[in-house]
């Protein structure tokens, strides 16, 4: 059975370090029971130092960042955190191109630079792609194709592409303020095939075999099994439900037992 990957994006939560430690400890406890699933927790940057020790003790949870600078190394840039800095404090993964970052003006060119910096440093970038709206004429596929082409430009010869993960997260399906509008597994399956074909055209057939594709967008315990078994994906990107300890534990449990 191929190992699945579940990535928790905490976004701008929780409000205190104490709550972060409590939530992380509960997630770690759940992860220790898993046999076929890799767990990545992506908290706000200010919690890396306090949570890093807990992650290293378990060996079952990896740390991920929610973004990284376009600049490498160190320098005069205010408010920036480079891939090298993240790597040195034990971060292994980084979410890039999330819709919330794109809404703030992040361009495909910026994402491309971040991916290249991350791969060169040894981080594992999680590239998020997805359309804002779903239409019947298939135009939304062109949006995803354009995002992939721009974000991955110039990476065909990159040996570390095995560290890349693609997260298909349609913007319209991301839960907001309690709303719940997940995509359906059959649709996700079609998109996973389309994404793999697009990746093959950009990076080559050999590279695409090494790149996992995961789904995100209103992921909850009641949808996990269907997405993993029918959606053609290798894992899930979990947002709001990763902040509810019991729900996230159930998500991990179901994912671990899925075929």
N, C-alpha and C positions, 0 to 999 in steps of 0.2 A: 504493500500500500504506500503510495507516494505521500510524503509528509506535506501537510497543509500549513499555511501561514495565516495567523490572525493578528492584525495590527490594530491597536487601540489608539485612536487620535483623541486625546483629552481636550484639545483646543485650548481655550483660555479658562481652564478649570483644573483643580478646585481653587478656592480662594486662599487657603492656608497650607503651609508645609505639613502641618499635623494631619490634615485631611488627606493630603497627597500620600503620606506615608501609610495611613490606614488603608486607603484604597489600593495602593500598590501591594501591600502585604497580603490583602485578601486575594488579589489577582495572582500573586506568586503562589499562594497556597493552592489555588485552583490549577495553576500550571503544573505543579509538581505531580499531579495525578495523570497528566497526559502522556500518551505514548507515540502518537502520530501527528502531533501539531506543534508548530513553532509559534511562540507568542512574542510580540514586540509591543512595548508600551512607549507612546510618544507624549510625554508630559510637557508643560511649559519649561523653558530653559532654566528658570531659577530653581527648579527642583532636581536637576541632574546630580548635584553633589550629594544631596541627602538620600536620593534613591539609588544612586550608583552602587553603594555598598550592599544594599538589599538585593540588587540584581545579581551581583557577582557571587553572593553567597548561595543563591539557588542554582545558577547555571542554566535555568530553564526559561528565563525571560531576558530578552535583549532590550537595550535602550535605543530609542529613536528620537530624532529632532523633528520639529514641525516645519522647519525651513533652514536655509543656510545662506551665507553671503555669496554674492557673485565674485567677491574678492578673495584671494587666497592668502595664506600665511598670516601676517600681522601688518598693521599700517595705521594711517591717520584717519581712517573712516570711522565716523561716530555711529555707535549703535549696531555695529556689524559683528557677526560671529562667523569665523571661517570654518571650512571643513576640517582643516588641520586642528583647530582648537577643539572641535567636537570629538574628533578621533582620539585626541590625547586624554580626554576625560572618560573614555569608555563607551561613547556613542557608536553604534554600528550602522544604524539606518537613518535615513532622512526623507521626509515627505516633501516632494517638490511639485509645483504646478497646481496646488490645490485651488479649487474654484474661489475660495475666499481670498487667496493671494492674487489671483487673476483679476478679481473684482477691484482690487486696490491698485491695479495698473501694471501688474507684473506681465512682461511680454514673453513671447516664445523664445526670443533671443536671450533674455535673462535666464530663463529656465535651462536653456541649452548650456550656458556658461556654468550654472550651478551643477548640472549633471556631470559635466566634464571635470570640474573641480572635485566633486564627490568621488567619482570613479578613480581619479588620479591619487586621491588620498586613501582610498580603501574603504570608503563608506559605501553603503548599499542604497542607492536612490530609489525611491518609490514615486514614479512619475504618474501623476493623476491627469486623466483626460476624461472629457465628457461634455455632452451638449447641454445647452441651457433649456432647449425646448425639443420635444419629440414631434415630428411631423410625418405624415403618411407618404410623402414623396421621396423619402430617403435622404433628403438634404442634410440631415443631422450627421450622417456618416461622413460627409465631406468635412464637417467641423472637426470630428475626431481625427480624421486622416491628416488634416492640416496641422493639428496640434502635435501629432506624433512626428510628422516630417520636420517641423520647425524645431521641436525640442530635441530631436535626435540627430540633427544635421551634423555631418562630419564624424560620426561615431562608428562607421562601418568597420574600421580596422582596430577598434578598441578591444584589447584582449580581455579586459575586465567586465565586458558586457554581461557575463554570467552573474554579476552582482546586481543587475538592473531588475526592477519589478515594475510592471505596469498595473495601475489601479484604474479600472473603468468605473467612474462615479458620475452618472448623469446628474447635472445640477438640479433638475426638477425633482429628483427623487431624494434629495438630501432633506432630512427632517429638520423642521424649524419650529420652535416654540410648541413642541408636542404634536405637530402634524406628522402624518405617516403616509407616505406615498411611494412605496418601494416599486422598483421595476419587477417584471416577472421573469422566472428562470429561462423560459424559451427565448425571450427577447435578448436576455443576457448571453445566452448560448450563441445566438446569431452574431452578437457584437464581439464575442470572444473570438469567433472564427474570422470575422472581418479584421480585428486588431492583429491577429496572428499573420494574416495575409499581408497586411500593410507593413508589419515589422519585417517580414521576409523580403519585401520589396526594398525596404530602407536599409536593412542590416545584413541581409543574406539568410538563406535557409538554415545554415548551421547555427547562427546566433539565436534565431528565434526559438530553437528547441530548448535553449537554456534559460529562457526568460519566463518567469511565472506571470500569469495574469490573474488579478484578484478583482473582486467586485465590492463597491461601497455605495451606500445610499439607503438610509432607513433600514439598516441591517438589525434584525431582532431574532430572538431565539426561535420564533415560529417560522422564520424564513430561511434559517441557516442550512438545514438539511437539503431543501429543494435547490438552493443556489449552488451548493457544493456538488450535488449529485446530478443536477440537470443543467446547470448554467455554464458548464465547460470552463470553470475557473479553478484556480489552485489555492484560493484562500479568500479572506474578506477583510475589508477596511471598516472598522466599527467606530462610529462617532459617539453619539449621546448614550447609547446603551452600555458603552464601556465604563461609564461613570456610575453605573448601578451595579454594585458588586455581585449580587445574586443573579442578576440577568446576565452579566458577563460570564460568570461561572457556568451558567447553563449554555451559553453560546459556545464556550470552549468544550464543554462536555459533548454537545451534539456534534460539533465539528470533528472532534477526535474519533467519534464512532461512525462518521459518515464514510461512505465508500469512495 
